[in-house]
Amino acid sequence: MAQSPLVFHIDVNSAFLSWESVYRLTEDPEALDLRTIPSAVGGDAASRHGIVLAKSTPAKKYGVTTGEPLVQALRKCPGLCVVPSRFDVYIHYSTLLMNLLSDYTPDIEKFSIDEAFLDMSSTIHLFGDPWTTANQIRERICRELGFTVNIGIAPNKLLAMMASDFRKPDMCHTLFLDEIPEKMWPLPIRELFFVGRSAQNKLEGIGIHTIGQLAACNVELLKPILGEKYAIQIHDYACGIDPSPVAEREPINKGYGNSTTLSRDVDDLDTAFTVLLSLCETVGARLRADHVICDCVCVEIKDWDFHVQSHQTTLNSPTDSTTVLYENACRLLKEFWDRTPLRLIGVRATKISDDEFSQISLFESEQSKKMKEMEKAVDQIRSKFGTDIIKRASFLKKDSIVDHAASKQKHLSHSALKEDEKGSEGGGSGKVRDYKRGWNETY
């Protein structure tokens, strides 16, 4: 049974100023909390140079805005307390935030230093209903990390982002499809993501002032004014359409990984090995698609109490073989797992190199060569006819805990994904801040 899509958008309130305040209070509990006075991060108060990177809620009441010149902000609020930025501190708190969020789902897209999307579709049942869970996350961040966030709850990334931008600070908001007419359509057109000042002026010039009016407009009338692709994109947004997945942004050529949060806790090796096979199918196919090989395999587990462990091993020779990845992953798991029930299992291939420059192993068996050719043939068939055209027999059981190719919608090669999605509705580009990657795989 298909799971209903559910996305959380986490947005730190006045991130740099909040983190600066938490840092100062950590260093000196008696320090003044910058969040309680008119204050701003950025620039040099003495020279009055630079721009406002973040401002407090009291500063906002004076009309101070993020991105404006510091000299202008000081004219609005002569008593503004300005402090310089410390990005090493902000990166530290951003990392703490992302680590906390990983307790709720492995499917996290770090959108910026202070924002993240969480795909909660397959894990929400572990925590409760969406509203309660989002509030638990919000309260936990405040309690453990010392700063506040807004959380948007929606069926896709665009709507989750719109929802998180509703009333601030320290709030949770929903924006489901049936709430769009009431919560989103009355908003000014400038509030729609991806509508800049130029587009706003053009739309208002033809009488479109609200998001609802844009949604109701015939998109064909917009194309001559805005250009075909952009007109379709923002019209889709106005209608709440955004098919782009929450996708981990991993550094190119640093590593290839995939993890899955399990529908039930796993405490036996056979089931865990089945999950590893599904994950290795994914990682191996991605390596082969990019024509790279790995020299190291890492297995990560998270138990029911959110305790994380990982072990890795260096391979005898670099590989892109699903079979080799799987055999090593199974050996690793068997060595370090004490059978505490698991909630998440992950596999990662690292120490990546180009397969064109790999050394030929003198000890490679004929069977190993045939296995490699078989895997490449399977890749080609799946790419042409769809991922589900070929499955291993072990995944044909109806009660299998994982799909034969974990998270295939997010991580499959572009051509295979196109075949899988033939006939599905919603062909729009679906980009929000250009966060839809060219292709994401997991096969």
DOSEVO-936814 format. One record per residue (C-alpha): residue number from 1; residue in one letter; x negated, y negated, z. Coordinates in steps of 0.02 Angstrom, whole numbers, plus 50000, padded with zeros to 5 digits. Layout:
+-----+----+-------+-------+-------+
:   i : aa :    c1 :    c2 :    c3 :
+-----+----+-------+-------+-------+
: NUM :  a :     X :     Y :     Z :
...
+-----+----+-------+-------+-------+
end
This chain:
+-----+----+-------+-------+-------+
:   i : aa :    c1 :    c2 :    c3 :
+-----+----+-------+-------+-------+
:   1 :  m : 50000 : 50000 : 50000 :
:   2 :  a : 49927 : 49833 : 49947 :
:   3 :  q : 49885 : 49713 : 50087 :
:   4 :  s : 49958 : 49539 : 50084 :
:   5 :  p : 49820 : 49411 : 50052 :
:   6 :  l : 49775 : 49308 : 50205 :
:   7 :  v : 49639 : 49176 : 50210 :
:   8 :  f : 49579 : 49066 : 50354 :
:   9 :  h : 49484 : 48905 : 50319 :
:  10 :  i : 49375 : 48851 : 50466 :
:  11 :  d : 49325 : 48667 : 50466 :
:  12 :  v : 49221 : 48592 : 50607 :
:  13 :  n : 49290 : 48426 : 50670 :
:  14 :  s : 49163 : 48286 : 50641 :
:  15 :  a : 49030 : 48420 : 50628 :
:  16 :  f : 48867 : 48324 : 50641 :
:  17 :  l : 48931 : 48212 : 50780 :
:  18 :  s : 49007 : 48359 : 50874 :
:  19 :  w : 48847 : 48460 : 50860 :
:  20 :  e : 48742 : 48310 : 50910 :
:  21 :  s : 48852 : 48288 : 51063 :
:  22 :  v : 48844 : 48472 : 51113 :
:  23 :  y : 48655 : 48472 : 51093 :
:  24 :  r : 48634 : 48315 : 51201 :
:  25 :  l : 48748 : 48384 : 51336 :
:  26 :  t : 48654 : 48549 : 51334 :
:  27 :  e : 48491 : 48456 : 51360 :
:  28 :  d : 48566 : 48340 : 51491 :
:  29 :  p : 48737 : 48382 : 51567 :
:  30 :  e : 48748 : 48202 : 51630 :
:  31 :  a : 48728 : 48128 : 51455 :
:  32 :  l : 48867 : 48024 : 51379 :
:  33 :  d : 48977 : 48127 : 51262 :
:  34 :  l : 48968 : 48035 : 51096 :
:  35 :  r : 49139 : 48102 : 51050 :
:  36 :  t : 49221 : 47994 : 51183 :
:  37 :  i : 49154 : 47826 : 51120 :
:  38 :  p : 49144 : 47737 : 50951 :
:  39 :  s : 48992 : 47824 : 50879 :
:  40 :  a : 48917 : 47886 : 50717 :
:  41 :  v : 48777 : 47997 : 50653 :
:  42 :  g : 48667 : 47934 : 50513 :
:  43 :  g : 48550 : 47796 : 50462 :
:  44 :  d : 48444 : 47683 : 50568 :
:  45 :  a : 48537 : 47570 : 50690 :
:  46 :  a : 48388 : 47452 : 50707 :
:  47 :  s : 48365 : 47421 : 50521 :
:  48 :  r : 48551 : 47444 : 50485 :
:  49 :  h : 48505 : 47554 : 50337 :
:  50 :  g : 48584 : 47718 : 50283 :
:  51 :  i : 48761 : 47785 : 50280 :
:  52 :  v : 48882 : 47859 : 50404 :
:  53 :  l : 48868 : 48050 : 50400 :
:  54 :  a : 48997 : 48080 : 50537 :
:  55 :  k : 49099 : 47973 : 50654 :
:  56 :  s : 49195 : 47998 : 50815 :
:  57 :  t : 49383 : 47985 : 50832 :
:  58 :  p : 49367 : 47818 : 50926 :
:  59 :  a : 49259 : 47750 : 50784 :
:  60 :  k : 49390 : 47804 : 50659 :
:  61 :  k : 49514 : 47687 : 50746 :
:  62 :  y : 49402 : 47541 : 50694 :
:  63 :  g : 49412 : 47596 : 50513 :
:  64 :  v : 49239 : 47675 : 50507 :
:  65 :  t : 49234 : 47805 : 50368 :
:  66 :  t : 49114 : 47944 : 50324 :
:  67 :  g : 48998 : 47897 : 50180 :
:  68 :  e : 49010 : 47708 : 50200 :
:  69 :  p : 48852 : 47600 : 50223 :
:  70 :  l : 48800 : 47583 : 50403 :
:  71 :  v : 48795 : 47394 : 50391 :
:  72 :  q : 48978 : 47394 : 50340 :
:  73 :  a : 49025 : 47510 : 50482 :
:  74 :  l : 48938 : 47397 : 50608 :
:  75 :  r : 49036 : 47247 : 50543 :
:  76 :  k : 49197 : 47342 : 50577 :
:  77 :  c : 49138 : 47401 : 50747 :
:  78 :  p : 48995 : 47296 : 50818 :
:  79 :  g : 48983 : 47408 : 50970 :
:  80 :  l : 48962 : 47566 : 50866 :
:  81 :  c : 48833 : 47685 : 50942 :
:  82 :  v : 48727 : 47751 : 50798 :
:  83 :  v : 48612 : 47901 : 50819 :
:  84 :  p : 48495 : 47979 : 50690 :
:  85 :  s : 48532 : 48148 : 50614 :
:  86 :  r : 48445 : 48309 : 50668 :
:  87 :  f : 48476 : 48441 : 50536 :
:  88 :  d : 48380 : 48577 : 50625 :
:  89 :  v : 48505 : 48562 : 50768 :
:  90 :  y : 48653 : 48564 : 50648 :
:  91 :  i : 48589 : 48718 : 50557 :
:  92 :  h : 48571 : 48805 : 50727 :
:  93 :  y : 48753 : 48772 : 50775 :
:  94 :  s : 48813 : 48818 : 50601 :
:  95 :  t : 48726 : 48986 : 50619 :
:  96 :  l : 48807 : 49015 : 50789 :
:  97 :  l : 48977 : 48978 : 50712 :
:  98 :  m : 48953 : 49099 : 50567 :
:  99 :  n : 48895 : 49236 : 50686 :
: 100 :  l : 49051 : 49214 : 50791 :
: 101 :  l : 49164 : 49218 : 50639 :
: 102 :  s : 49085 : 49381 : 50581 :
: 103 :  d : 49169 : 49466 : 50729 :
: 104 :  y : 49335 : 49449 : 50637 :
: 105 :  t : 49294 : 49500 : 50458 :
: 106 :  p : 49141 : 49540 : 50350 :
: 107 :  d : 49220 : 49443 : 50208 :
: 108 :  i : 49156 : 49268 : 50246 :
: 109 :  e : 49113 : 49134 : 50120 :
: 110 :  k : 49007 : 48998 : 50196 :
: 111 :  f : 49073 : 48851 : 50099 :
: 112 :  s : 48960 : 48720 : 50174 :
: 113 :  i : 48861 : 48695 : 50335 :
: 114 :  d : 49024 : 48660 : 50430 :
: 115 :  e : 49155 : 48756 : 50332 :
: 116 :  a : 49194 : 48938 : 50296 :
: 117 :  f : 49330 : 49044 : 50218 :
: 118 :  l : 49378 : 49208 : 50303 :
: 119 :  d : 49471 : 49343 : 50207 :
: 120 :  m : 49576 : 49417 : 50347 :
: 121 :  s : 49684 : 49526 : 50234 :
: 122 :  s : 49610 : 49693 : 50287 :
: 123 :  t : 49566 : 49651 : 50468 :
: 124 :  i : 49710 : 49548 : 50537 :
: 125 :  h : 49796 : 49705 : 50604 :
: 126 :  l : 49651 : 49728 : 50723 :
: 127 :  f : 49684 : 49563 : 50812 :
: 128 :  g : 49870 : 49520 : 50803 :
: 129 :  d : 49976 : 49402 : 50701 :
: 130 :  p : 49888 : 49265 : 50598 :
: 131 :  w : 49943 : 49118 : 50706 :
: 132 :  t : 49888 : 49200 : 50870 :
: 133 :  t : 49724 : 49259 : 50795 :
: 134 :  a : 49680 : 49089 : 50723 :
: 135 :  n : 49713 : 49006 : 50889 :
: 136 :  q : 49606 : 49136 : 50977 :
: 137 :  i : 49463 : 49096 : 50859 :
: 138 :  r : 49487 : 48908 : 50884 :
: 139 :  e : 49490 : 48925 : 51073 :
: 140 :  r : 49341 : 49043 : 51075 :
: 141 :  i : 49236 : 48922 : 50971 :
: 142 :  c : 49276 : 48781 : 51091 :
: 143 :  r : 49242 : 48888 : 51245 :
: 144 :  e : 49083 : 48974 : 51188 :
: 145 :  l : 49004 : 48846 : 51070 :
: 146 :  g : 49070 : 48683 : 51141 :
: 147 :  f : 49147 : 48603 : 50986 :
: 148 :  t : 49316 : 48603 : 50901 :
: 149 :  v : 49378 : 48660 : 50731 :
: 150 :  n : 49534 : 48651 : 50626 :
: 151 :  i : 49594 : 48814 : 50550 :
: 152 :  g : 49704 : 48828 : 50396 :
: 153 :  i : 49805 : 48989 : 50374 :
: 154 :  a : 49868 : 49031 : 50199 :
: 155 :  p : 49877 : 49163 : 50063 :
: 156 :  n : 49733 : 49087 : 49963 :
: 157 :  k : 49581 : 48975 : 49980 :
: 158 :  l : 49658 : 48817 : 49909 :
: 159 :  l : 49809 : 48820 : 50024 :
: 160 :  a : 49702 : 48866 : 50174 :
: 161 :  m : 49592 : 48716 : 50140 :
: 162 :  m : 49742 : 48602 : 50119 :
: 163 :  a : 49815 : 48667 : 50283 :
: 164 :  s : 49655 : 48641 : 50383 :
: 165 :  d : 49657 : 48459 : 50329 :
: 166 :  f : 49825 : 48425 : 50409 :
: 167 :  r : 49828 : 48338 : 50577 :
: 168 :  k : 49662 : 48342 : 50671 :
: 169 :  p : 49568 : 48380 : 50782 :
: 170 :  d : 49570 : 48552 : 50863 :
: 171 :  m : 49725 : 48617 : 50774 :
: 172 :  c : 49787 : 48767 : 50676 :
: 173 :  h : 49907 : 48744 : 50530 :
: 174 :  t : 49992 : 48863 : 50408 :
: 175 :  l : 50031 : 48834 : 50225 :
: 176 :  f : 50119 : 48986 : 50153 :
: 177 :  l : 50207 : 48984 : 49986 :
: 178 :  d : 50378 : 48949 : 50059 :
: 179 :  e : 50305 : 48800 : 50155 :
: 180 :  i : 50234 : 48712 : 50001 :
: 181 :  p : 50390 : 48608 : 49961 :
: 182 :  e : 50399 : 48540 : 50138 :
: 183 :  k : 50217 : 48524 : 50188 :
: 184 :  m : 50119 : 48494 : 50027 :
: 185 :  w : 50229 : 48423 : 49890 :
: 186 :  p : 50273 : 48260 : 49982 :
: 187 :  l : 50087 : 48217 : 50001 :
: 188 :  p : 50008 : 48081 : 49891 :
: 189 :  i : 49925 : 48147 : 49735 :
: 190 :  r : 49754 : 48094 : 49801 :
: 191 :  e : 49772 : 48224 : 49941 :
: 192 :  l : 49766 : 48368 : 49816 :
: 193 :  f : 49597 : 48446 : 49808 :
: 194 :  f : 49497 : 48409 : 49650 :
: 195 :  v : 49597 : 48251 : 49608 :
: 196 :  g : 49473 : 48107 : 49605 :
: 197 :  r : 49505 : 47922 : 49588 :
: 198 :  s : 49501 : 47924 : 49398 :
: 199 :  a : 49629 : 48066 : 49387 :
: 200 :  q : 49734 : 47982 : 49521 :
: 201 :  n : 49743 : 47821 : 49419 :
: 202 :  k : 49790 : 47915 : 49261 :
: 203 :  l : 49925 : 48016 : 49348 :
: 204 :  e : 49998 : 47865 : 49437 :
: 205 :  g : 49996 : 47776 : 49270 :
: 206 :  i : 50126 : 47899 : 49205 :
: 207 :  g : 50229 : 47895 : 49363 :
: 208 :  i : 50156 : 48043 : 49458 :
: 209 :  h : 50124 : 47989 : 49638 :
: 210 :  t : 50149 : 48149 : 49739 :
: 211 :  i : 50088 : 48327 : 49727 :
: 212 :  g : 50267 : 48384 : 49704 :
: 213 :  q : 50289 : 48272 : 49553 :
: 214 :  l : 50131 : 48346 : 49478 :
: 215 :  a : 50195 : 48523 : 49508 :
: 216 :  a : 50361 : 48480 : 49424 :
: 217 :  c : 50278 : 48401 : 49272 :
: 218 :  n : 50262 : 48500 : 49111 :
: 219 :  v : 50077 : 48543 : 49099 :
: 220 :  e : 50082 : 48512 : 48911 :
: 221 :  l : 50113 : 48328 : 48947 :
: 222 :  l : 49959 : 48320 : 49055 :
: 223 :  k : 49836 : 48398 : 48933 :
: 224 :  p : 49815 : 48246 : 48817 :
: 225 :  i : 49786 : 48135 : 48969 :
: 226 :  l : 49671 : 48244 : 49075 :
: 227 :  g : 49601 : 48372 : 48954 :
: 228 :  e : 49667 : 48549 : 48935 :
: 229 :  k : 49564 : 48644 : 49065 :
: 230 :  y : 49573 : 48512 : 49200 :
: 231 :  a : 49760 : 48486 : 49173 :
: 232 :  i : 49794 : 48672 : 49194 :
: 233 :  q : 49682 : 48681 : 49347 :
: 234 :  i : 49759 : 48540 : 49448 :
: 235 :  h : 49935 : 48590 : 49394 :
: 236 :  d : 49900 : 48764 : 49462 :
: 237 :  y : 49836 : 48686 : 49623 :
: 238 :  a : 49992 : 48580 : 49640 :
: 239 :  c : 50094 : 48740 : 49625 :
: 240 :  g : 49986 : 48826 : 49757 :
: 241 :  i : 49900 : 48944 : 49633 :
: 242 :  d : 49720 : 48994 : 49666 :
: 243 :  p : 49667 : 49173 : 49626 :
: 244 :  s : 49482 : 49153 : 49671 :
: 245 :  p : 49419 : 49278 : 49802 :
: 246 :  v : 49329 : 49244 : 49964 :
: 247 :  a : 49156 : 49293 : 49907 :
: 248 :  e : 48994 : 49305 : 50003 :
: 249 :  r : 48863 : 49193 : 49926 :
: 250 :  e : 48705 : 49293 : 49942 :
: 251 :  p : 48539 : 49224 : 49878 :
: 252 :  i : 48497 : 49285 : 49705 :
: 253 :  n : 48363 : 49421 : 49704 :
: 254 :  k : 48353 : 49424 : 49895 :
: 255 :  g : 48467 : 49571 : 49926 :
: 256 :  y : 48623 : 49664 : 49872 :
: 257 :  g : 48743 : 49715 : 50006 :
: 258 :  n : 48921 : 49764 : 50045 :
: 259 :  s : 49014 : 49800 : 50206 :
: 260 :  t : 49189 : 49851 : 50253 :
: 261 :  t : 49296 : 49831 : 50407 :
: 262 :  l : 49383 : 49997 : 50436 :
: 263 :  s : 49570 : 50021 : 50449 :
: 264 :  r : 49539 : 50128 : 50604 :
: 265 :  d : 49391 : 50156 : 50719 :
: 266 :  v : 49275 : 50293 : 50657 :
: 267 :  d : 49181 : 50410 : 50774 :
: 268 :  d : 49131 : 50558 : 50664 :
: 269 :  l : 48989 : 50575 : 50541 :
: 270 :  d : 49089 : 50647 : 50396 :
: 271 :  t : 49205 : 50497 : 50388 :
: 272 :  a : 49061 : 50376 : 50412 :
: 273 :  f : 48966 : 50461 : 50269 :
: 274 :  t : 49119 : 50439 : 50157 :
: 275 :  v : 49116 : 50252 : 50194 :
: 276 :  l : 48929 : 50245 : 50157 :
: 277 :  l : 48957 : 50330 : 49990 :
: 278 :  s : 49089 : 50201 : 49941 :
: 279 :  l : 48972 : 50060 : 49989 :
: 280 :  c : 48823 : 50136 : 49899 :
: 281 :  e : 48928 : 50154 : 49741 :
: 282 :  t : 48950 : 49967 : 49750 :
: 283 :  v : 48772 : 49918 : 49788 :
: 284 :  g : 48695 : 50038 : 49662 :
: 285 :  a : 48806 : 49976 : 49521 :
: 286 :  r : 48761 : 49796 : 49561 :
: 287 :  l : 48576 : 49834 : 49555 :
: 288 :  r : 48594 : 49919 : 49387 :
: 289 :  a : 48702 : 49779 : 49318 :
: 290 :  d : 48567 : 49652 : 49362 :
: 291 :  h : 48426 : 49765 : 49300 :
: 292 :  v : 48338 : 49761 : 49468 :
: 293 :  i : 48278 : 49891 : 49593 :
: 294 :  c : 48258 : 49892 : 49782 :
: 295 :  d : 48121 : 49956 : 49895 :
: 296 :  c : 48216 : 49952 : 50059 :
: 297 :  v : 48387 : 50009 : 50122 :
: 298 :  c : 48471 : 49943 : 50279 :
: 299 :  v : 48627 : 50010 : 50367 :
: 300 :  e : 48724 : 49896 : 50484 :
: 301 :  i : 48862 : 49948 : 50604 :
: 302 :  k : 48979 : 49853 : 50720 :
: 303 :  d : 49072 : 49950 : 50853 :
: 304 :  w : 49243 : 49922 : 50928 :
: 305 :  d : 49168 : 49802 : 51056 :
: 306 :  f : 49082 : 49696 : 50920 :
: 307 :  h : 48908 : 49762 : 50965 :
: 308 :  v : 48800 : 49755 : 50809 :
: 309 :  q : 48656 : 49871 : 50764 :
: 310 :  s : 48554 : 49891 : 50606 :
: 311 :  h : 48412 : 50002 : 50549 :
: 312 :  q : 48314 : 50001 : 50386 :
: 313 :  t : 48192 : 50110 : 50294 :
: 314 :  t : 48066 : 50084 : 50155 :
: 315 :  l : 48094 : 50200 : 50007 :
: 316 :  n : 47963 : 50316 : 49933 :
: 317 :  s : 47983 : 50223 : 49769 :
: 318 :  p : 48095 : 50078 : 49712 :
: 319 :  t : 48266 : 50130 : 49650 :
: 320 :  d : 48435 : 50076 : 49583 :
: 321 :  s : 48513 : 50248 : 49608 :
: 322 :  t : 48675 : 50264 : 49705 :
: 323 :  t : 48625 : 50440 : 49756 :
: 324 :  v : 48456 : 50387 : 49827 :
: 325 :  l : 48535 : 50241 : 49920 :
: 326 :  y : 48668 : 50356 : 49992 :
: 327 :  e : 48547 : 50492 : 50049 :
: 328 :  n : 48438 : 50365 : 50140 :
: 329 :  a : 48587 : 50275 : 50215 :
: 330 :  c : 48656 : 50438 : 50285 :
: 331 :  r : 48487 : 50483 : 50360 :
: 332 :  l : 48474 : 50312 : 50442 :
: 333 :  l : 48649 : 50318 : 50515 :
: 334 :  k : 48623 : 50492 : 50584 :
: 335 :  e : 48462 : 50437 : 50669 :
: 336 :  f : 48524 : 50283 : 50763 :
: 337 :  w : 48713 : 50296 : 50787 :
: 338 :  d : 48767 : 50365 : 50957 :
: 339 :  r : 48947 : 50399 : 50896 :
: 340 :  t : 49022 : 50246 : 50981 :
: 341 :  p : 49180 : 50212 : 50879 :
: 342 :  l : 49140 : 50097 : 50732 :
: 343 :  r : 49243 : 49954 : 50663 :
: 344 :  l : 49124 : 49899 : 50524 :
: 345 :  i : 48993 : 49984 : 50417 :
: 346 :  g : 48877 : 49896 : 50293 :
: 347 :  v : 48738 : 49942 : 50173 :
: 348 :  r : 48609 : 49822 : 50104 :
: 349 :  a : 48470 : 49844 : 49976 :
: 350 :  t : 48322 : 49726 : 49995 :
: 351 :  k : 48144 : 49697 : 49931 :
: 352 :  i : 48212 : 49671 : 49756 :
: 353 :  s : 48106 : 49676 : 49599 :
: 354 :  d : 48135 : 49680 : 49412 :
: 355 :  d : 48160 : 49857 : 49347 :
: 356 :  e : 48057 : 49818 : 49191 :
: 357 :  f : 47901 : 49812 : 49298 :
: 358 :  s : 47934 : 49964 : 49406 :
: 359 :  q : 47805 : 50101 : 49417 :
: 360 :  i : 47854 : 50268 : 49345 :
: 361 :  s : 47852 : 50398 : 49482 :
: 362 :  l : 47741 : 50546 : 49440 :
: 363 :  f : 47846 : 50655 : 49553 :
: 364 :  e : 48019 : 50614 : 49485 :
: 365 :  s : 48112 : 50775 : 49451 :
: 366 :  e : 48211 : 50817 : 49296 :
: 367 :  q : 48367 : 50824 : 49403 :
: 368 :  s : 48333 : 50648 : 49468 :
: 369 :  k : 48313 : 50582 : 49290 :
: 370 :  k : 48478 : 50662 : 49239 :
: 371 :  m : 48564 : 50586 : 49392 :
: 372 :  k : 48504 : 50412 : 49341 :
: 373 :  e : 48569 : 50434 : 49164 :
: 374 :  m : 48734 : 50497 : 49230 :
: 375 :  e : 48754 : 50345 : 49343 :
: 376 :  k : 48718 : 50226 : 49200 :
: 377 :  a : 48844 : 50317 : 49091 :
: 378 :  v : 48976 : 50301 : 49228 :
: 379 :  d : 48937 : 50114 : 49239 :
: 380 :  q : 48967 : 50094 : 49053 :
: 381 :  i : 49130 : 50191 : 49055 :
: 382 :  r : 49197 : 50095 : 49205 :
: 383 :  s : 49146 : 49931 : 49127 :
: 384 :  k : 49244 : 49972 : 48970 :
: 385 :  f : 49397 : 50060 : 49040 :
: 386 :  g : 49411 : 50000 : 49220 :
: 387 :  t : 49331 : 50051 : 49383 :
: 388 :  d : 49461 : 50180 : 49430 :
: 389 :  i : 49440 : 50281 : 49270 :
: 390 :  i : 49306 : 50389 : 49355 :
: 391 :  k : 49304 : 50434 : 49540 :
: 392 :  r : 49204 : 50556 : 49643 :
: 393 :  a : 49308 : 50705 : 49699 :
: 394 :  s : 49283 : 50662 : 49882 :
: 395 :  f : 49389 : 50505 : 49857 :
: 396 :  l : 49538 : 50592 : 49780 :
: 397 :  k : 49612 : 50634 : 49949 :
: 398 :  k : 49766 : 50530 : 49990 :
: 399 :  d : 49707 : 50492 : 50167 :
: 400 :  s : 49533 : 50430 : 50120 :
: 401 :  i : 49483 : 50289 : 50237 :
: 402 :  v : 49405 : 50187 : 50096 :
: 403 :  d : 49424 : 50160 : 49911 :
: 404 :  h : 49299 : 50249 : 49800 :
: 405 :  a : 49216 : 50081 : 49764 :
: 406 :  a : 49223 : 49967 : 49914 :
: 407 :  s : 49288 : 49789 : 49882 :
: 408 :  k : 49286 : 49818 : 49696 :
: 409 :  q : 49396 : 49666 : 49661 :
: 410 :  k : 49261 : 49553 : 49730 :
: 411 :  h : 49103 : 49638 : 49674 :
: 412 :  l : 49126 : 49726 : 49509 :
: 413 :  s : 49043 : 49675 : 49349 :
: 414 :  h : 49135 : 49540 : 49254 :
: 415 :  s : 49184 : 49653 : 49110 :
: 416 :  a : 49253 : 49788 : 49224 :
: 417 :  l : 49349 : 49660 : 49325 :
: 418 :  k : 49428 : 49592 : 49167 :
: 419 :  e : 49489 : 49766 : 49123 :
: 420 :  d : 49555 : 49795 : 49299 :
: 421 :  e : 49654 : 49632 : 49292 :
: 422 :  k : 49732 : 49655 : 49121 :
: 423 :  g : 49915 : 49615 : 49126 :
: 424 :  s : 49906 : 49532 : 49297 :
: 425 :  e : 49985 : 49362 : 49321 :
: 426 :  g : 49892 : 49200 : 49350 :
: 427 :  g : 49755 : 49170 : 49223 :
: 428 :  g : 49705 : 48997 : 49286 :
: 429 :  s : 49525 : 48955 : 49325 :
: 430 :  g : 49565 : 48942 : 49509 :
: 431 :  k : 49411 : 48843 : 49557 :
: 432 :  v : 49406 : 48747 : 49718 :
: 433 :  r : 49245 : 48648 : 49739 :
: 434 :  d : 49174 : 48766 : 49608 :
: 435 :  y : 49176 : 48910 : 49732 :
: 436 :  k : 49226 : 49043 : 49608 :
: 437 :  r : 49066 : 49127 : 49559 :
: 438 :  g : 49029 : 49178 : 49380 :
: 439 :  w : 49045 : 49358 : 49431 :
: 440 :  n : 49045 : 49450 : 49596 :
: 441 :  e : 49021 : 49634 : 49609 :
: 442 :  t : 49047 : 49780 : 49720 :
: 443 :  y : 49071 : 49941 : 49630 :
+-----+----+-------+-------+-------+
end
